[in-house]
Amino acid sequence: RVHRKDVEEHVNKARDILSEYLLSVRVVHEKLVF
């Protein structure tokens, strides 16, 4: 049985990782473009 709180923590952690990844990709993209 999965606790809802654990799922929410996992989702939040994954979202933080994804946002950091997208941010770093954007920075690299801007460096390549300009």
Backbone as ProteinMPNN parsed JSONL, in Angstrom:
{"seq_chain_A": "RVHRKDVEEHVNKARDILSEYLLSVRVVHEKLVF", "coords_chain_A": {"N_chain_A": [[0.839, -1.197, 0.0], [0.555, 2.175, -0.865], [1.485, 5.26, 0.478], [-0.136, 8.375, 0.287], [1.236, 10.715, 0.891], [3.933, 10.002, 0.553], [3.973, 9.603, -2.192], [3.434, 12.188, -3.098], [5.705, 13.523, -2.17], [7.644, 12.259, -3.7], [6.87, 13.038, -6.274], [7.195, 15.809, -6.079], [9.956, 15.928, -5.712], [10.868, 14.847, -8.116], [9.877, 16.78, -9.819], [11.385, 19.006, -9.052], [13.937, 18.167, -9.847], [13.511, 17.958, -12.587], [12.916, 20.621, -13.257], [15.333, 21.855, -12.629], [16.954, 20.599, -14.51], [15.788, 21.491, -16.928], [16.307, 24.188, -16.652], [19.133, 24.273, -16.72], [19.525, 23.307, -19.293], [18.404, 25.36, -20.786], [20.167, 27.439, -20.192], [22.541, 26.47, -21.357], [21.692, 26.377, -23.991], [21.269, 29.085, -24.536], [23.906, 29.968, -24.373], [24.998, 28.662, -26.547], [23.552, 29.766, -28.654], [24.054, 32.536, -28.568]], "CA_chain_A": [[0.0, 0.0, 0.0], [1.364, 3.389, -1.005], [0.951, 6.433, 1.177], [-0.276, 9.53, -0.596], [2.291, 11.676, 1.212], [5.168, 9.544, -0.09], [3.843, 9.855, -3.629], [3.559, 13.634, -3.321], [7.114, 13.885, -1.984], [8.381, 11.753, -4.862], [6.517, 13.899, -7.408], [7.834, 17.111, -5.88], [11.39, 15.749, -5.927], [11.058, 14.67, -9.557], [9.606, 18.077, -10.451], [12.544, 19.858, -8.794], [15.022, 17.697, -10.706], [13.16, 18.3, -13.964], [13.032, 22.071, -13.435], [16.766, 22.164, -12.66], [17.454, 20.119, -15.793], [15.33, 22.398, -17.975], [17.001, 25.456, -16.461], [20.502, 24.112, -17.205], [19.454, 23.173, -20.752], [18.132, 26.696, -21.307], [21.412, 28.202, -20.078], [23.457, 25.973, -22.382], [21.139, 26.77, -25.284], [21.548, 30.516, -24.721], [25.345, 30.105, -24.63], [25.265, 28.201, -27.906], [22.926, 30.661, -29.623], [24.711, 33.849, -28.589]], "C_chain_A": [[0.878, 1.253, 0.0], [0.694, 4.55, -0.278], [0.942, 7.632, 0.242], [0.846, 10.542, -0.36], [3.606, 11.3, 0.536], [5.141, 9.83, -1.584], [4.037, 11.338, -3.918], [4.999, 14.083, -3.166], [7.932, 13.457, -3.191], [8.126, 12.643, -6.074], [7.2, 15.253, -7.281], [9.329, 17.019, -6.156], [11.686, 15.633, -7.419], [10.856, 16.003, -10.277], [10.785, 19.025, -10.247], [13.699, 19.472, -9.709], [14.763, 18.111, -12.151], [13.336, 19.794, -14.21], [14.501, 22.488, -13.469], [17.365, 21.766, -14.001], [17.064, 21.075, -16.914], [16.054, 23.734, -17.879], [18.424, 25.373, -17.011], [20.52, 23.992, -18.726], [19.242, 24.547, -21.382], [19.403, 27.542, -21.282], [22.393, 27.788, -21.159], [22.985, 26.419, -23.762], [21.444, 28.248, -25.559], [23.032, 30.736, -25.019], [25.68, 29.691, -26.051], [24.721, 29.188, -28.939], [23.686, 31.976, -29.718], [26.218, 33.713, -28.475]], "O_chain_A": [[1.825, 1.361, 0.779], [-0.508, 4.779, -0.411], [1.896, 7.868, -0.5], [1.344, 11.153, -1.306], [4.31, 12.161, 0.009], [6.142, 10.241, -2.17], [4.724, 11.704, -4.871], [5.476, 14.923, -3.929], [8.804, 14.192, -3.654], [9.053, 12.966, -6.817], [7.722, 15.784, -8.261], [9.908, 17.921, -6.762], [12.629, 16.241, -7.924], [11.572, 16.318, -11.228], [11.15, 19.765, -11.16], [14.363, 20.337, -10.281], [15.671, 18.556, -12.853], [13.848, 20.193, -15.256], [14.879, 23.369, -14.241], [18.181, 22.495, -14.566], [17.894, 21.432, -17.751], [16.378, 24.344, -18.898], [18.879, 26.292, -17.693], [21.423, 24.514, -19.379], [19.846, 24.856, -22.409], [19.687, 28.274, -22.231], [23.008, 28.636, -21.806], [23.799, 26.798, -24.605], [21.827, 28.615, -26.67], [23.379, 31.596, -25.828], [26.543, 30.292, -26.691], [25.348, 29.42, -29.973], [23.936, 32.476, -30.815], [26.931, 34.716, -28.476]]}, "name": "protein", "num_of_chains": 1, "seq": "RVHRKDVEEHVNKARDILSEYLLSVRVVHEKLVF"}
